Amino acid sequence: MKDIKVDVAVIGAGTAGMAALRAARLAGVNAVLIESGELGTTCARVGCMPSKLLLAAANGLHDAHSLAARGIEGTHALEPDYAHVLDYVRRERDDFVKGVLDEVDALPDGILLRGGARFEAPTRLVVGDRVRVEAKSIVIATGAAPSVPDELKVFGDRLITSDDLFELRTLPKRIAVFGAGPIALELGQALARLDVDIFMFGKGGGVAALTDKPVRDALAAALADEFYFDPDAKLDKMSLEDGVPTLRFTSPDGEEHVERVDLVLAATGRKPNLKPLALENAGIELNDKGVPLFDETTMRCGTSSIFIAGDCDGVRPWLHDAADEGKLAGDNAARYPDVQAIKRKVPFSIVFSEPQVAIVGASYEALDRQMTVTGEASFESQGRSRVMRQNRGLLHVYADAKTGKLRGAQGCGPAMEHLGHLLAWALQLELTLDEALTLPFYHPVVEEGLRSALKDANRKCHEERSETPPALPGAAGC
Ligand SMILES: Cc1cc2nc3c(=O)[nH]c(=O)nc-3n(C[C@H](O)[C@H](O)[C@H](O)COP(=O)(O)OP(=O)(O)OC[C@H]3O[C@@H](n4cnc5c(N)ncnc54)[C@H](O)[C@@H]3O)c2cc1C
């Protein structure tokens, strides 16, 4: 066994781990990066990027098919060439992966250690069976992996996850998708828009992590118009009959179905990669799911010299947070024991389905309903949304009834990725509704829908305070 001594050891060469390594090296300390799997990051290889590439191809076809309503004929005959679409997705994906591989290749010799890391002691790791690393501080950045419920394992080799989808050489005719979270919605809708017959089954009624019921219902209704979608599915029987996945279920309208599909996609959540780390030797406290307890403002686990970042910490499972947390953990690991706390950015997530989803700020359940007003805007008759023929969805913005300060928002609708950013920035700047409404809004734009929601909340706020809201200029037709 080779023994090495370093200041910082980072476990996992994903987005969080790479950011931690960069921060530690920038701080001038001696650091190593340990990786057991494929290099290139989850985001680039099997996550954010290939999923958006597949969606973009699917939306292109969908939009083209929809042109007849605008008087442009002939596009309904367009057909996807599945082998070509998947090949395109992989080629573009590989280019994103290459960017990461180039960065790793450029690291000086000895920084990248290949093999699975596990703790032998709070400051000691074993990598594979050949290297022992003694580190003053350690960053755990091991990511997460698809979590597949046992009941789906009956489908054997017909069962795939998002890790497998982009490696298919072609797409089959019929796929069952289990899950109704962000990954299920994005991949399921992409497949549906590529003319694959989709049956999507959620559990317990949750959709896209939305907790505001009217917004969730608006999204579920829009999706159910496009493909079979039951967010609270009760499957009577799932089996593999003559090698064919067979599903017996009752749809929400009470009709009984027997559907045979070619593949089953499990998009039923992701679980932190922590088990192989032997955290029992790390001397840190774990929660009931086996995830280390840590401080979100420093990423430090308890009072130890161990830090955690990215999807493996079980909160904020999004790319920008993996990068932010990695940088923070790497900074603090390098300066340990002089750990510094920062104010974290506003929580913010997007789902790239259509309608898109944005969730910003305080979680809806955490809001004090007595002290909160909800401003609402529907996109059904919103001018620009109608022009774009994307007039589905609902936006709710939450504000403190007393101060008018924005607290959060949940919405589904067109261009929600952009409205979500405006809201996240407004929250981060701690704007009140009055202040947000003094900002410019062009016409005709989807942002006018956001203004309608802000105005509605502002009116309710002023009603709560028995005041007259300040007069604001209106925009024609919106
Ligand atoms: C299909 C899909 C779509 C997504 N779309 C989006 C999106 O649109 N926007 C968004 O913000 N987020 C999206 N995400 C989430 C985003 O990809 C993740 O939040 C992000 O990639 C997490 O980065 P990470 O560094 O925590 O983990 P990873 O990139 O997974 O890195 C962890 C690394 O640790 C390694 N490792 C694990 N255990 C060990 C060990 N014991 N020893 C050594 N190495 C180990 C792994 O091999 C891996 O390389 C998506 C995810 C998926 C799956």
The ligand as an SDF file (V2000), in Angstrom:
LIG
                    3D

 53 58  0  0  0  0  0  0  0  0999 V2000
  -31.2620   13.1450  -16.2720 C   0  0  0  0  0  0  0  0  0  0  0  0
  -30.8040   14.2850  -15.3900 C   0  0  0  0  0  0  0  0  0  0  0  0
  -31.0860   15.5850  -15.7550 C   0  0  0  0  0  0  0  0  0  0  0  0
  -30.6680   16.6430  -14.9560 C   0  0  0  0  0  0  0  0  0  0  0  0
  -30.9590   17.9110  -15.3580 N   0  0  0  0  0  0  0  0  0  0  0  0
  -30.5560   18.9450  -14.5950 C   0  0  0  0  0  0  0  0  0  0  0  0
  -30.8000   20.2760  -15.0170 C   0  0  0  0  0  0  0  0  0  0  0  0
  -31.3910   20.5070  -16.0760 O   0  0  0  0  0  0  0  0  0  0  0  0
  -30.3760   21.2920  -14.2300 N   0  0  0  0  0  0  0  0  0  0  0  0
  -29.7420   21.0550  -13.0290 C   0  0  0  0  0  0  0  0  0  0  0  0
  -29.3990   22.0210  -12.3320 O   0  0  0  0  0  0  0  0  0  0  0  0
  -29.4840   19.8090  -12.6100 N   0  0  0  0  0  0  0  0  0  0  0  0
  -29.8620   18.7460  -13.3680 C   0  0  0  0  0  0  0  0  0  0  0  0
  -29.5650   17.4840  -12.9750 N   0  0  0  0  0  0  0  0  0  0  0  0
  -28.8430   17.3040  -11.6930 C   0  0  0  0  0  0  0  0  0  0  0  0
  -27.3360   17.5630  -11.8550 C   0  0  0  0  0  0  0  0  0  0  0  0
  -26.8570   16.7780  -12.9130 O   0  0  0  0  0  0  0  0  0  0  0  0
  -26.6360   17.2350  -10.5460 C   0  0  0  0  0  0  0  0  0  0  0  0
  -27.1480   18.0890   -9.5440 O   0  0  0  0  0  0  0  0  0  0  0  0
  -25.1160   17.4070  -10.6070 C   0  0  0  0  0  0  0  0  0  0  0  0
  -24.5850   16.7780  -11.7370 O   0  0  0  0  0  0  0  0  0  0  0  0
  -24.4980   16.8290   -9.3340 C   0  0  0  0  0  0  0  0  0  0  0  0
  -23.1010   16.9560   -9.3820 O   0  0  0  0  0  0  0  0  0  0  0  0
  -22.2070   16.2240   -8.2800 P   0  0  0  0  0  0  0  0  0  0  0  0
  -20.8330   16.7470   -8.4270 O   0  0  0  0  0  0  0  0  0  0  0  0
  -22.8590   16.2960   -6.9590 O   0  0  0  0  0  0  0  0  0  0  0  0
  -22.2500   14.6680   -8.6780 O   0  0  0  0  0  0  0  0  0  0  0  0
  -21.5750   13.8660   -9.9260 P   0  0  0  0  0  0  0  0  0  0  0  0
  -21.3470   14.6970  -11.1140 O   0  0  0  0  0  0  0  0  0  0  0  0
  -22.4080   12.6350  -10.0570 O   0  0  0  0  0  0  0  0  0  0  0  0
  -20.1490   13.4620   -9.3420 O   0  0  0  0  0  0  0  0  0  0  0  0
  -19.9460   12.5080   -8.3330 C   0  0  0  0  0  0  0  0  0  0  0  0
  -18.7030   11.6870   -8.6890 C   0  0  0  0  0  0  0  0  0  0  0  0
  -18.2850   10.9410   -7.5430 O   0  0  0  0  0  0  0  0  0  0  0  0
  -17.8150    9.6800   -7.9720 C   0  0  0  0  0  0  0  0  0  0  0  0
  -17.8440    8.7640   -6.8020 N   0  0  0  0  0  0  0  0  0  0  0  0
  -18.9320    8.2860   -6.1660 C   0  0  0  0  0  0  0  0  0  0  0  0
  -18.5580    7.5310   -5.1120 N   0  0  0  0  0  0  0  0  0  0  0  0
  -17.2000    7.5380   -5.0830 C   0  0  0  0  0  0  0  0  0  0  0  0
  -16.2210    6.9480   -4.2320 C   0  0  0  0  0  0  0  0  0  0  0  0
  -16.5360    6.2140   -3.1580 N   0  0  0  0  0  0  0  0  0  0  0  0
  -14.9090    7.1520   -4.5070 N   0  0  0  0  0  0  0  0  0  0  0  0
  -14.5370    7.9100   -5.5800 C   0  0  0  0  0  0  0  0  0  0  0  0
  -15.4190    8.5010   -6.4130 N   0  0  0  0  0  0  0  0  0  0  0  0
  -16.7280    8.3200   -6.1670 C   0  0  0  0  0  0  0  0  0  0  0  0
  -18.7770    9.3220   -9.0850 C   0  0  0  0  0  0  0  0  0  0  0  0
  -18.2470    8.3310   -9.9360 O   0  0  0  0  0  0  0  0  0  0  0  0
  -18.9630   10.6590   -9.7830 C   0  0  0  0  0  0  0  0  0  0  0  0
  -18.0540   10.8410  -10.8310 O   0  0  0  0  0  0  0  0  0  0  0  0
  -29.9430   16.3950  -13.7500 C   0  0  0  0  0  0  0  0  0  0  0  0
  -29.6310   15.0810  -13.3800 C   0  0  0  0  0  0  0  0  0  0  0  0
  -30.0470   14.0370  -14.1980 C   0  0  0  0  0  0  0  0  0  0  0  0
  -29.6890   12.6300  -13.8040 C   0  0  0  0  0  0  0  0  0  0  0  0
  1  2  1  0
  2  3  1  0
  2 52  2  0
  3  4  2  0
  4  5  1  0
  4 50  1  0
  5  6  2  0
  6  7  1  0
  6 13  1  0
  7  8  2  0
  7  9  1  0
  9 10  1  0
 10 11  2  0
 10 12  1  0
 12 13  2  0
 13 14  1  0
 14 15  1  0
 14 50  1  0
 15 16  1  0
 16 17  1  0
 16 18  1  0
 18 19  1  0
 18 20  1  0
 20 21  1  0
 20 22  1  0
 22 23  1  0
 23 24  1  0
 24 25  2  0
 24 26  1  0
 24 27  1  0
 27 28  1  0
 28 29  2  0
 28 30  1  0
 28 31  1  0
 31 32  1  0
 32 33  1  0
 33 34  1  0
 33 48  1  0
 34 35  1  0
 35 36  1  0
 35 46  1  0
 36 37  1  0
 36 45  1  0
 37 38  2  0
 38 39  1  0
 39 40  1  0
 39 45  2  0
 40 41  1  0
 40 42  2  0
 42 43  1  0
 43 44  2  0
 44 45  1  0
 46 47  1  0
 46 48  1  0
 48 49  1  0
 50 51  2  0
 51 52  1  0
 52 53  1  0
M  END
$$$$
